[in-house]
Amino acid sequence: MTDQPTDLDQFRRLGDLQEVKTRRDRTDVEVDQLRLKHEQEVLGQFLAAPPAGNWAEAVDKVKYLFGLFMHTPDGMDPRRIMLVRAIMDDFDRLLAAENVDNDNDG
């Protein structure tokens, strides 16, 4: 048994190859449209939301923006990836510490 998938395209005729390519392209476009629709809905929720009432809500907004940024050419720079990950870790650490403090206050 092999770990490599079998390339069935090598057995197809030229016309069949074009049909397969068209079908694959159409599927890719449909997936992209669904992803874009979802991102637009999430953006709409953030835009319609009132100002953040606490740090956790503000961090959610920043995480959303970082997620969009990470899919841009600038966001794919390894140094920026490291910086964003470090900031996310900072957010998680600070929010966890804040939750501990709030639990101790109550």
C-alpha positions, 0 to 999 in steps of 0.5 A: 500500500502506498501513501501517495494518491493515484493520479486518475487525471493521467487516464482521462481524455483531454475533453474529460480533463477540461470537464473535471477542471471546470467542475473543480473550479466551480466547487472551489468558487462555491466554497469561497463564496460560502466562506466569504458569506460567513465572514461577512455575517461575522463582520456584520455582527461585530459592526452592529455590536455595541462597544466592548463591555469588557476586555474579553469582548474587546479581545474577540474583536481583535482576534477576528481582525487578526484572523483576517490579517493572517490571510493577507500577504503581509500577514503571512510574513513569519515575523508577523505570525510570531508577533500575532501568536505572542499577542494572542498568548498575552491576551489569553494569559491576561484574561485568565489572570483577570478571571482569577482576580474576579473569582477571588473578589466575589 
